[in-house]
Amino acid sequence: MVTTLLLESSVPSRLWCEALSTSVHLINRLPSPTLNHASPFFQLFGHSPSYYDLRTFGCVCFLHLPAHERHKLTAQSIKCAFLDYTVSQQGYVCYDPHSQRIRISKNVVFFENQYFFTSHVEPPSTSLSVMPSFSDSPSVRAHLNRALCMHDILAMEHECWWQAMTAELQALEENHMWDVVPCPPHEFGVDYETVAPVAKMTIVRLILSIAASQSWDLHQLDVKNAFLHGDLHKEIYMKLPSGMTTSSSHDVCRLRCSLHGLKQAPRAWFEKFRSTLITFDFA
């Protein structure tokens, strides 16, 4: 596996140690025939490993620089190559080509469809006939660019997962979250507001500190399905949820209220919450 990782990603052989560590990390999480198709990780810890943190070896990544290496007028991140995982510090091991050293950070953005190291091959000197180019169809590009989550793929094999998904769809339909209508001739993702205030942890800590110093009583509330209470002031359409079928393949859902995953949902919920507080004379 070490050789395969190095050759596929064109990572220099001097970084074989990181390739070896990554191979061990992957092998420990793969089912093994000698362990009755259980992974070494499961045998050791008693539960299945998480695959959310798996990344493409040697891919391009941008690592957020620490505060002492940046300021407001410089780049906030640096382009690196992803090489390995680290369990002790809960981060990713990345190679910085500028300083030629290893960096470890959990604040990393990955571009897994692009390798950092690319092998350069000299074109042949002989003339070759030009073949006609064929553009990829949108369906093929969408399939290649779609990121698949291993956890979701494995979950689809369990009956409990299907029951939960069915119950979720039934709950949305019973609450009349949408109307199924023909798809209108509108342009996707144009002219809508998504900006909503977000409380920073610094402000939260400040409020808690003041309350503790003044011996104030603090009350916490949790609004169940908060985003579903937001009001929509414009017509919004979405594709049918996976598993939901209608008589026409061109039907879409016209939302009657806000929904989880909707880009306008945080703003709609904040406006509803703010207006409610104002009615109770909260400034």
ZADO-1210 file (C-alpha; in nm, 4 decimals, padded with zeros to 6 digits):
<atoms>
<atom x="00.0000" y="00.0000" z="00.0000" code="MET" pos="1"/>
<atom x="00.2911" y="00.2373" z="00.0692" code="VAL" pos="2"/>
<atom x="00.4188" y="00.2122" z="-00.2879" code="THR" pos="3"/>
<atom x="00.0695" y="00.2560" z="-00.4282" code="THR" pos="4"/>
<atom x="00.0122" y="00.5742" z="-00.2299" code="LEU" pos="5"/>
<atom x="00.3453" y="00.7224" z="-00.3356" code="LEU" pos="6"/>
<atom x="00.3063" y="00.6371" z="-00.7044" code="LEU" pos="7"/>
<atom x="-00.0566" y="00.7431" z="-00.7359" code="GLU" pos="8"/>
<atom x="-00.0030" y="01.0808" z="-00.5677" code="SER" pos="9"/>
<atom x="00.3513" y="01.1422" z="-00.7043" code="SER" pos="10"/>
<atom x="00.4653" y="01.2182" z="-00.3497" code="VAL" pos="11"/>
<atom x="00.8488" y="01.2106" z="-00.3269" code="PRO" pos="12"/>
<atom x="00.9920" y="00.8872" z="-00.1904" code="SER" pos="13"/>
<atom x="01.1688" y="01.0771" z="00.0888" code="ARG" pos="14"/>
<atom x="00.8252" y="01.1107" z="00.2510" code="LEU" pos="15"/>
<atom x="00.7809" y="00.7323" z="00.2673" code="TRP" pos="16"/>
<atom x="00.7503" y="00.7449" z="00.6461" code="CYS" pos="17"/>
<atom x="00.4258" y="00.9450" z="00.6252" code="GLU" pos="18"/>
<atom x="00.2960" y="00.7091" z="00.3549" code="ALA" pos="19"/>
<atom x="00.3692" y="00.4143" z="00.5832" code="LEU" pos="20"/>
<atom x="00.1883" y="00.5785" z="00.8746" code="SER" pos="21"/>
<atom x="-00.1134" y="00.6516" z="00.6532" code="THR" pos="22"/>
<atom x="-00.1167" y="00.2903" z="00.5318" code="SER" pos="23"/>
<atom x="-00.1225" y="00.1642" z="00.8900" code="VAL" pos="24"/>
<atom x="-00.4037" y="00.4089" z="00.9708" code="HIS" pos="25"/>
<atom x="-00.6106" y="00.2766" z="00.6791" code="LEU" pos="26"/>
<atom x="-00.5362" y="-00.0935" z="00.7346" code="ILE" pos="27"/>
<atom x="-00.6424" y="-00.0667" z="01.0980" code="ASN" pos="28"/>
<atom x="-00.9817" y="00.0590" z="00.9794" code="ARG" pos="29"/>
<atom x="-01.0408" y="-00.1900" z="00.6976" code="LEU" pos="30"/>
<atom x="-01.2239" y="-00.5221" z="00.7449" code="PRO" pos="31"/>
<atom x="-00.9847" y="-00.8134" z="00.7755" code="SER" pos="32"/>
<atom x="-01.0675" y="-01.1737" z="00.6699" code="PRO" pos="33"/>
<atom x="-00.8532" y="-01.3059" z="00.9557" code="THR" pos="34"/>
<atom x="-01.0746" y="-01.1184" z="01.2040" code="LEU" pos="35"/>
<atom x="-01.4059" y="-01.2437" z="01.0609" code="ASN" pos="36"/>
<atom x="-01.4268" y="-00.9315" z="00.8435" code="HIS" pos="37"/>
<atom x="-01.3971" y="-00.7011" z="01.1438" code="ALA" pos="38"/>
<atom x="-01.1400" y="-00.4244" z="01.1519" code="SER" pos="39"/>
<atom x="-00.8441" y="-00.4197" z="01.3934" code="PRO" pos="40"/>
<atom x="-00.9845" y="-00.0914" z="01.5258" code="PHE" pos="41"/>
<atom x="-01.3121" y="-00.2645" z="01.6163" code="PHE" pos="42"/>
<atom x="-01.1311" y="-00.5519" z="01.7843" code="GLN" pos="43"/>
<atom x="-00.9319" y="-00.3096" z="01.9980" code="LEU" pos="44"/>
<atom x="-01.1909" y="-00.0488" z="02.0934" code="PHE" pos="45"/>
<atom x="-01.5176" y="-00.2428" z="02.0604" code="GLY" pos="46"/>
<atom x="-01.6879" y="-00.0027" z="01.8184" code="HIS" pos="47"/>
<atom x="-01.6676" y="00.0763" z="01.4483" code="SER" pos="48"/>
<atom x="-01.4230" y="00.3464" z="01.3371" code="PRO" pos="49"/>
<atom x="-01.5341" y="00.6783" z="01.1938" code="SER" pos="50"/>
<atom x="-01.4546" y="00.7429" z="00.8281" code="TYR" pos="51"/>
<atom x="-01.5383" y="01.1130" z="00.8298" code="TYR" pos="52"/>
<atom x="-01.1755" y="01.2200" z="00.8678" code="ASP" pos="53"/>
<atom x="-01.0362" y="01.0142" z="00.5785" code="LEU" pos="54"/>
<atom x="-00.8732" y="01.2242" z="00.3075" code="ARG" pos="55"/>
<atom x="-00.6933" y="01.1584" z="-00.0222" code="THR" pos="56"/>
<atom x="-00.3234" y="01.1030" z="00.0372" code="PHE" pos="57"/>
<atom x="-00.1110" y="01.3715" z="-00.1280" code="GLY" pos="58"/>
<atom x="-00.4006" y="01.6007" z="-00.2154" code="CYS" pos="59"/>
<atom x="-00.3857" y="01.9798" z="-00.2075" code="VAL" pos="60"/>
<atom x="-00.4895" y="02.1364" z="00.1208" code="CYS" pos="61"/>
<atom x="-00.4837" y="02.4827" z="00.2727" code="PHE" pos="62"/>
<atom x="-00.3697" y="02.4989" z="00.6336" code="LEU" pos="63"/>
<atom x="-00.4776" y="02.7905" z="00.8512" code="HIS" pos="64"/>
<atom x="-00.1676" y="02.9669" z="00.9770" code="LEU" pos="65"/>
<atom x="-00.1253" y="03.0309" z="01.3509" code="PRO" pos="66"/>
<atom x="-00.1637" y="03.3877" z="01.4741" code="ALA" pos="67"/>
<atom x="00.2092" y="03.4518" z="01.5105" code="HIS" pos="68"/>
<atom x="00.2703" y="03.3711" z="01.1414" code="GLU" pos="69"/>
<atom x="00.0103" y="03.6001" z="00.9867" code="ARG" pos="70"/>
<atom x="-00.1494" y="03.9406" z="01.0122" code="HIS" pos="71"/>
<atom x="-00.4393" y="04.1186" z="00.8478" code="LYS" pos="72"/>
<atom x="-00.2553" y="04.2039" z="00.5250" code="LEU" pos="73"/>
<atom x="-00.1030" y="03.8613" z="00.4590" code="THR" pos="74"/>
<atom x="-00.2440" y="03.5275" z="00.3524" code="ALA" pos="75"/>
<atom x="-00.4334" y="03.3527" z="00.6294" code="GLN" pos="76"/>
<atom x="-00.3516" y="03.0037" z="00.5043" code="SER" pos="77"/>
<atom x="-00.0749" y="02.8219" z="00.3216" code="ILE" pos="78"/>
<atom x="-00.0932" y="02.5637" z="00.0430" code="LYS" pos="79"/>
<atom x="00.0319" y="02.2250" z="00.1608" code="CYS" pos="80"/>
<atom x="00.0169" y="01.8556" z="00.0765" code="ALA" pos="81"/>
<atom x="-00.1835" y="01.6234" z="00.2997" code="PHE" pos="82"/>
<atom x="00.0265" y="01.3283" z="00.4175" code="LEU" pos="83"/>
<atom x="-00.0944" y="01.1705" z="00.7395" code="ASP" pos="84"/>
<atom x="-00.3253" y="01.1658" z="01.0413" code="TYR" pos="85"/>
<atom x="-00.2414" y="01.2311" z="01.4032" code="THR" pos="86"/>
<atom x="-00.4518" y="01.0859" z="01.6818" code="VAL" pos="87"/>
<atom x="-00.2784" y="01.2468" z="01.9779" code="SER" pos="88"/>
<atom x="-00.3402" y="01.6049" z="01.8599" code="GLN" pos="89"/>
<atom x="-00.6609" y="01.5385" z="01.6612" code="GLN" pos="90"/>
<atom x="-00.5340" y="01.7012" z="01.3451" code="GLY" pos="91"/>
<atom x="-00.3839" y="01.6408" z="01.0044" code="TYR" pos="92"/>
<atom x="-00.0187" y="01.6104" z="00.9072" code="VAL" pos="93"/>
<atom x="00.0617" y="01.8382" z="00.6122" code="CYS" pos="94"/>
<atom x="00.3826" y="01.9107" z="00.4221" code="TYR" pos="95"/>
<atom x="00.4730" y="02.2773" z="00.3791" code="ASP" pos="96"/>
<atom x="00.6892" y="02.3145" z="00.0642" code="PRO" pos="97"/>
<atom x="00.7920" y="02.6719" z="00.1471" code="HIS" pos="98"/>
<atom x="00.9612" y="02.5889" z="00.4759" code="SER" pos="99"/>
<atom x="01.0061" y="02.2201" z="00.3816" code="GLN" pos="100"/>
<atom x="00.8732" y="02.1067" z="00.7145" code="ARG" pos="101"/>
<atom x="00.5789" y="01.9152" z="00.8533" code="ILE" pos="102"/>
<atom x="00.2852" y="02.1073" z="00.9966" code="ARG" pos="103"/>
<atom x="00.0078" y="01.9650" z="01.2143" code="ILE" pos="104"/>
<atom x="-00.3303" y="02.1363" z="01.2334" code="SER" pos="105"/>
<atom x="-00.7001" y="02.0553" z="01.2514" code="LYS" pos="106"/>
<atom x="-00.7974" y="02.3739" z="01.0654" code="ASN" pos="107"/>
<atom x="-00.7439" y="02.2434" z="00.7129" code="VAL" pos="108"/>
<atom x="-00.9479" y="02.2752" z="00.3923" code="VAL" pos="109"/>
<atom x="-00.8975" y="01.9925" z="00.1416" code="PHE" pos="110"/>
<atom x="-00.9168" y="01.9785" z="-00.2385" code="PHE" pos="111"/>
<atom x="-00.9211" y="01.6019" z="-00.2803" code="GLU" pos="112"/>
<atom x="-00.9639" y="01.6044" z="-00.6582" code="ASN" pos="113"/>
<atom x="-00.6222" y="01.7690" z="-00.7022" code="GLN" pos="114"/>
<atom x="-00.2830" y="01.6235" z="-00.6109" code="TYR" pos="115"/>
<atom x="-00.0158" y="01.8573" z="-00.4744" code="PHE" pos="116"/>
<atom x="00.2736" y="01.6781" z="-00.6469" code="PHE" pos="117"/>
<atom x="00.2248" y="01.6235" z="-01.0191" code="THR" pos="118"/>
<atom x="00.4553" y="01.4224" z="-01.2394" code="SER" pos="119"/>
<atom x="00.5754" y="01.6090" z="-01.5493" code="HIS" pos="120"/>
<atom x="00.6074" y="01.4032" z="-01.8678" code="VAL" pos="121"/>
<atom x="00.7825" y="01.5485" z="-02.1714" code="GLU" pos="122"/>
<atom x="00.5579" y="01.5418" z="-02.4801" code="PRO" pos="123"/>
<atom x="00.6814" y="01.3277" z="-02.7694" code="PRO" pos="124"/>
<atom x="00.8683" y="01.5125" z="-03.0450" code="SER" pos="125"/>
<atom x="00.6903" y="01.3303" z="-03.3268" code="THR" pos="126"/>
<atom x="00.3770" y="01.4878" z="-03.4635" code="SER" pos="127"/>
<atom x="00.0525" y="01.3200" z="-03.3692" code="LEU" pos="128"/>
<atom x="-00.2867" y="01.3469" z="-03.5294" code="SER" pos="129"/>
<atom x="-00.5321" y="01.5550" z="-03.3331" code="VAL" pos="130"/>
<atom x="-00.8275" y="01.3577" z="-03.2101" code="MET" pos="131"/>
<atom x="-01.1655" y="01.5290" z="-03.1737" code="PRO" pos="132"/>
<atom x="-01.2420" y="01.6288" z="-02.8159" code="SER" pos="133"/>
<atom x="-01.5630" y="01.5280" z="-02.6453" code="PHE" pos="134"/>
<atom x="-01.6986" y="01.7335" z="-02.3590" code="SER" pos="135"/>
<atom x="-01.8095" y="01.5512" z="-02.0484" code="ASP" pos="136"/>
<atom x="-02.1799" y="01.5391" z="-01.9978" code="SER" pos="137"/>
<atom x="-02.3144" y="01.7256" z="-01.6919" code="PRO" pos="138"/>
<atom x="-02.4348" y="01.3997" z="-01.5391" code="SER" pos="139"/>
<atom x="-02.0857" y="01.2488" z="-01.5573" code="VAL" pos="140"/>
<atom x="-01.9212" y="01.5586" z="-01.4068" code="ARG" pos="141"/>
<atom x="-02.1773" y="01.5706" z="-01.1295" code="ALA" pos="142"/>
<atom x="-02.1147" y="01.2056" z="-01.0509" code="HIS" pos="143"/>
<atom x="-01.7377" y="01.2524" z="-01.0366" code="LEU" pos="144"/>
<atom x="-01.7546" y="01.5645" z="-00.8220" code="ASN" pos="145"/>
<atom x="-02.0046" y="01.4273" z="-00.5754" code="ARG" pos="146"/>
<atom x="-01.8396" y="01.3371" z="-00.2456" code="ALA" pos="147"/>
<atom x="-01.9655" y="01.0114" z="-00.0970" code="LEU" pos="148"/>
<atom x="-01.9596" y="00.9563" z="00.2761" code="CYS" pos="149"/>
<atom x="-01.8604" y="00.6057" z="00.3813" code="MET" pos="150"/>
<atom x="-02.0750" y="00.6314" z="00.6943" code="HIS" pos="151"/>
<atom x="-02.3903" y="00.7013" z="00.4881" code="ASP" pos="152"/>
<atom x="-02.3113" y="00.4193" z="00.2456" code="ILE" pos="153"/>
<atom x="-02.2779" y="00.1695" z="00.5289" code="LEU" pos="154"/>
<atom x="-02.5882" y="00.3053" z="00.7026" code="ALA" pos="155"/>
<atom x="-02.8053" y="00.2325" z="00.3977" code="MET" pos="156"/>
<atom x="-02.7619" y="-00.1391" z="00.4621" code="GLU" pos="157"/>
<atom x="-02.9387" y="-00.1202" z="00.8001" code="HIS" pos="158"/>
<atom x="-03.3155" y="-00.1464" z="00.8373" code="GLU" pos="159"/>
<atom x="-03.3179" y="00.1068" z="01.1235" code="CYS" pos="160"/>
<atom x="-03.1671" y="00.3703" z="00.8945" code="TRP" pos="161"/>
<atom x="-03.4418" y="00.3257" z="00.6377" code="TRP" pos="162"/>
<atom x="-03.7078" y="00.3410" z="00.9106" code="GLN" pos="163"/>
<atom x="-03.5623" y="00.6669" z="01.0425" code="ALA" pos="164"/>
<atom x="-03.5491" y="00.8211" z="00.6943" code="MET" pos="165"/>
<atom x="-03.9081" y="00.7157" z="00.6225" code="THR" pos="166"/>
<atom x="-04.0269" y="00.8593" z="00.9539" code="ALA" pos="167"/>
<atom x="-03.8483" y="01.1884" z="00.8817" code="GLU" pos="168"/>
<atom x="-04.0132" y="01.2225" z="00.5395" code="LEU" pos="169"/>
<atom x="-04.3547" y="01.1358" z="00.6835" code="GLN" pos="170"/>
<atom x="-04.3139" y="01.3993" z="00.9560" code="ALA" pos="171"/>
<atom x="-04.2290" y="01.6661" z="00.6983" code="LEU" pos="172"/>
<atom x="-04.5261" y="01.5716" z="00.4816" code="GLU" pos="173"/>
<atom x="-04.7678" y="01.5591" z="00.7791" code="GLU" pos="174"/>
<atom x="-04.6588" y="01.9085" z="00.8840" code="ASN" pos="175"/>
<atom x="-04.7246" y="02.0250" z="00.5280" code="HIS" pos="176"/>
<atom x="-04.3756" y="02.1610" z="00.4795" code="MET" pos="177"/>
<atom x="-04.4184" y="02.1886" z="00.1025" code="TRP" pos="178"/>
<atom x="-04.6499" y="02.1602" z="-00.1954" code="ASP" pos="179"/>
<atom x="-04.5498" y="01.9419" z="-00.4890" code="VAL" pos="180"/>
<atom x="-04.5800" y="02.1561" z="-00.8031" code="VAL" pos="181"/>
<atom x="-04.4329" y="02.1583" z="-01.1560" code="PRO" pos="182"/>
<atom x="-04.0862" y="02.3083" z="-01.1773" code="CYS" pos="183"/>
<atom x="-04.1057" y="02.6845" z="-01.2573" code="PRO" pos="184"/>
<atom x="-03.8706" y="02.8499" z="-01.5086" code="PRO" pos="185"/>
<atom x="-03.6654" y="03.0265" z="-01.2404" code="HIS" pos="186"/>
<atom x="-03.2895" y="03.0596" z="-01.2201" code="GLU" pos="187"/>
<atom x="-03.1130" y="02.8598" z="-00.9499" code="PHE" pos="188"/>
<atom x="-02.9706" y="03.0403" z="-00.6450" code="GLY" pos="189"/>
<atom x="-03.0359" y="03.4009" z="-00.7475" code="VAL" pos="190"/>
<atom x="-03.1312" y="03.7007" z="-00.5315" code="ASP" pos="191"/>
<atom x="-03.1845" y="03.5815" z="-00.1758" code="TYR" pos="192"/>
<atom x="-03.0594" y="03.6919" z="00.1652" code="GLU" pos="193"/>
<atom x="-02.8608" y="03.4510" z="00.3815" code="THR" pos="194"/>
<atom x="-02.6821" y="03.6786" z="00.6299" code="VAL" pos="195"/>
<atom x="-02.7755" y="03.6075" z="00.9920" code="ALA" pos="196"/>
<atom x="-02.6019" y="03.7147" z="01.3158" code="PRO" pos="197"/>
<atom x="-02.3998" y="03.4460" z="01.4913" code="VAL" pos="198"/>
<atom x="-02.2939" y="03.4654" z="01.8555" code="ALA" pos="199"/>
<atom x="-01.9192" y="03.4338" z="01.8985" code="LYS" pos="200"/>
<atom x="-01.7894" y="03.2171" z="02.1804" code="MET" pos="201"/>
<atom x="-01.6037" y="03.5213" z="02.3146" code="THR" pos="202"/>
<atom x="-01.9356" y="03.7004" z="02.3702" code="ILE" pos="203"/>
<atom x="-02.0881" y="03.3897" z="02.5297" code="VAL" pos="204"/>
<atom x="-01.7948" y="03.3578" z="02.7702" code="ARG" pos="205"/>
<atom x="-01.8168" y="03.7288" z="02.8522" code="LEU" pos="206"/>
<atom x="-02.1863" y="03.7030" z="02.9397" code="ILE" pos="207"/>
<atom x="-02.1230" y="03.3958" z="03.1554" code="LEU" pos="208"/>
<atom x="-01.8384" y="03.5716" z="03.3352" code="SER" pos="209"/>
<atom x="-02.0492" y="03.8807" z="03.4085" code="ILE" pos="210"/>
<atom x="-02.3395" y="03.6658" z="03.5280" code="ALA" pos="211"/>
<atom x="-02.1103" y="03.4685" z="03.7587" code="ALA" pos="212"/>
<atom x="-01.9489" y="03.7814" z="03.9049" code="SER" pos="213"/>
<atom x="-02.2880" y="03.9476" z="03.9637" code="GLN" pos="214"/>
<atom x="-02.4606" y="03.6278" z="04.0889" code="SER" pos="215"/>
<atom x="-02.7247" y="03.6553" z="03.8193" code="TRP" pos="216"/>
<atom x="-02.9629" y="03.3737" z="03.7321" code="ASP" pos="217"/>
<atom x="-02.9143" y="03.2306" z="03.3842" code="LEU" pos="218"/>
<atom x="-03.1879" y="03.0566" z="03.1886" code="HIS" pos="219"/>
<atom x="-03.1276" y="02.8434" z="02.8815" code="GLN" pos="220"/>
<atom x="-03.3890" y="02.7355" z="02.6303" code="LEU" pos="221"/>
<atom x="-03.3837" y="02.5000" z="02.3364" code="ASP" pos="222"/>
<atom x="-03.6281" y="02.5452" z="02.0502" code="VAL" pos="223"/>
<atom x="-03.7062" y="02.2100" z="01.8931" code="LYS" pos="224"/>
<atom x="-03.6642" y="02.2180" z="01.5147" code="ASN" pos="225"/>
<atom x="-03.5889" y="02.5897" z="01.5334" code="ALA" pos="226"/>
<atom x="-03.5303" y="02.6388" z="01.1614" code="PHE" pos="227"/>
<atom x="-03.8750" y="02.5000" z="01.0794" code="LEU" pos="228"/>
<atom x="-04.0359" y="02.7992" z="01.2538" code="HIS" pos="229"/>
<atom x="-03.8885" y="03.0568" z="01.0173" code="GLY" pos="230"/>
<atom x="-04.1228" y="03.2386" z="00.7804" code="ASP" pos="231"/>
<atom x="-04.0434" y="03.2587" z="00.4104" code="LEU" pos="232"/>
<atom x="-04.1401" y="03.5783" z="00.2308" code="HIS" pos="233"/>
<atom x="-04.0455" y="03.4597" z="-00.1177" code="LYS" pos="234"/>
<atom x="-04.1312" y="03.1510" z="-00.3185" code="GLU" pos="235"/>
<atom x="-03.8600" y="02.8874" z="-00.2811" code="ILE" pos="236"/>
<atom x="-03.8484" y="02.5585" z="-00.4685" code="TYR" pos="237"/>
<atom x="-03.6354" y="02.2544" z="-00.3980" code="MET" pos="238"/>
<atom x="-03.5796" y="01.9156" z="-00.5533" code="LYS" pos="239"/>
<atom x="-03.7784" y="01.6215" z="-00.4235" code="LEU" pos="240"/>
<atom x="-03.6084" y="01.4425" z="-00.1309" code="PRO" pos="241"/>
<atom x="-03.4353" y="01.1145" z="-00.2138" code="SER" pos="242"/>
<atom x="-03.6849" y="00.8296" z="-00.1957" code="GLY" pos="243"/>
<atom x="-03.9879" y="01.0491" z="-00.2674" code="MET" pos="244"/>
<atom x="-04.1619" y="00.9872" z="-00.5994" code="THR" pos="245"/>
<atom x="-04.4423" y="01.1686" z="-00.7843" code="THR" pos="246"/>
<atom x="-04.6358" y="01.1187" z="-01.1046" code="SER" pos="247"/>
<atom x="-04.4097" y="01.3588" z="-01.2964" code="SER" pos="248"/>
<atom x="-04.0303" y="01.3671" z="-01.3075" code="SER" pos="249"/>
<atom x="-04.0425" y="01.7487" z="-01.3409" code="HIS" pos="250"/>
<atom x="-04.2200" y="01.8066" z="-01.0084" code="ASP" pos="251"/>
<atom x="-04.0472" y="02.0009" z="-00.7312" code="VAL" pos="252"/>
<atom x="-04.1365" y="02.1073" z="-00.3772" code="CYS" pos="253"/>
<atom x="-04.2589" y="02.4617" z="-00.3134" code="ARG" pos="254"/>
<atom x="-04.1714" y="02.5328" z="00.0477" code="LEU" pos="255"/>
<atom x="-04.4373" y="02.6715" z="00.2797" code="ARG" pos="256"/>
<atom x="-04.1912" y="02.7457" z="00.5607" code="CYS" pos="257"/>
<atom x="-03.8199" y="02.7283" z="00.6328" code="SER" pos="258"/>
<atom x="-03.6383" y="02.3952" z="00.6310" code="LEU" pos="259"/>
<atom x="-03.3130" y="02.2483" z="00.7598" code="HIS" pos="260"/>
<atom x="-03.0332" y="02.2872" z="00.5064" code="GLY" pos="261"/>
<atom x="-03.1946" y="02.5877" z="00.3399" code="LEU" pos="262"/>
<atom x="-02.9449" y="02.8718" z="00.3034" code="LYS" pos="263"/>
<atom x="-03.2096" y="03.1224" z="00.4076" code="GLN" pos="264"/>
<atom x="-03.3068" y="02.9170" z="00.7159" code="ALA" pos="265"/>
<atom x="-03.0724" y="03.0837" z="00.9715" code="PRO" pos="266"/>
<atom x="-03.1818" y="03.4322" z="00.8657" code="ARG" pos="267"/>
<atom x="-03.5522" y="03.3381" z="00.8618" code="ALA" pos="268"/>
<atom x="-03.5277" y="03.1857" z="01.2100" code="TRP" pos="269"/>
<atom x="-03.3409" y="03.4887" z="01.3489" code="PHE" pos="270"/>
<atom x="-03.6029" y="03.7285" z="01.2126" code="GLU" pos="271"/>
<atom x="-03.8814" y="03.5193" z="01.3673" code="LYS" pos="272"/>
<atom x="-03.6997" y="03.4956" z="01.7015" code="PHE" pos="273"/>
<atom x="-03.6132" y="03.8677" z="01.7033" code="ARG" pos="274"/>
<atom x="-03.9688" y="03.9769" z="01.6279" code="SER" pos="275"/>
<atom x="-04.0999" y="03.7460" z="01.9013" code="THR" pos="276"/>
<atom x="-03.8630" y="03.8947" z="02.1601" code="LEU" pos="277"/>
<atom x="-03.9682" y="04.2466" z="02.0609" code="ILE" pos="278"/>
<atom x="-04.3325" y="04.1615" z="02.1333" code="THR" pos="279"/>
<atom x="-04.2228" y="04.0772" z="02.4901" code="PHE" pos="280"/>
<atom x="-04.0483" y="04.4173" z="02.5209" code="ASP" pos="281"/>
<atom x="-03.6959" y="04.2796" z="02.4855" code="PHE" pos="282"/>
<atom x="-03.4685" y="04.5420" z="02.3327" code="ALA" pos="283"/>
</atoms>
